[in-house]
């Protein structure tokens, strides 16, 4: 008997005992489905992170003031925050910076236009380079310019959602809005700055120099963003900036310097490890499914004892009987794996549709492409599980004495 015939006989046995076969395969179905879904979701989040970090560029370097990084016994001294002068300091002390930008979070405020007002608008004080570094798309008007910074102009750029909420169907560019006692002219409308699932899309960007001089006071900034020159490697630029800041702080760990490239790797590593751990736990159900297959194959050997005796009586070798039952066990497990893959594919599509409808974690939803290599591996593994756990029943069947088997009622 060849492999094809054994496979057809195995399928015939599945059709003969449909409910019993389904219940036997249930553990394998759940195992393969769970592993495939976890791999799909893990891959989806990794792709999402890559897309999010692509918006700001993999070569962007972030610099923040973090005194919590001080070692025990170290004193902070007179350094208490990042300032605008730190940007000039870094440009002078390093030769690797192509463009740098300061950013200051100005809180949430109510923005008014005539009789209408919109509460809880996120206000961000930025310079002319911030838009370029974050690759924010302009919909109409213009960005904040270097001239706005120099002249401390009372201008702003609204995100499209904020502009729609404030002005409705009216054209926003050229109009004036009031916020926190300061009046600003709208010079542009942009797409919202959306990063890492931040759905707070009602945003107002204003010149950093204007905010510091006329509204917030001081020269502090919360974050410096840097892009190194194209001829300089990101890691080399990062190290040069780190050394310059260590010299400024007299070797005290007051600053966090990190690249978006490294942050992305950390996030991907965490998601990958978590996904692998969850997949390993889900794969335990394959073990349960394998035990179920072994149990049902032992029952099958008992039920078909007379058939086995008849085959051996007409010349069937032990290897043929062994192979027949191994193929049946593998088929049982493989069919369960294919069903599990089909359910996972359906659920993945439903997740994609639901996230697009809910616009989570962003307006494009969470794409969950079917991981064909992982699914094939899961299905192959399920077939191997069937063969491993079906080996003992198959050996038991091949060792039956034909005379004793034929006497069995």
Protein Blocks (a to p, Z undefined) as FASTA:
>chain_A
ZZklmmmmmmmmmmmmmmlmmmmmmmmmmmmmmmmmmmmmmmmmmmmmmmmmmmnopkbc
cddddfklpcehiafbjafbdcfklmmmmmmmpckbfbdcddddebjadddehjbccehi
acddddfklmmmnopacfbhcdddfklmmnopacddddfklmmmmnomacfehpacdeeh
iacddfbdcddddeehiablbccdddfklmmmmmngpjbdfbdcddddfkbcfklmmmmm
mmmmmmmnoopafbccddfklmmmmmmmmmmmmmmmmmmmmmmmmmmmmmmmmmmmmmmm
mmmmmmmmmmmmnopafklmmmmmmmmmmmmmmmmmmmmmmmmmmmmmmmmmmmmmnopa
bfnopaddddfklmmmmmmmmmmmmmmmmmmmmmmmmmpcfklmmmpZZ
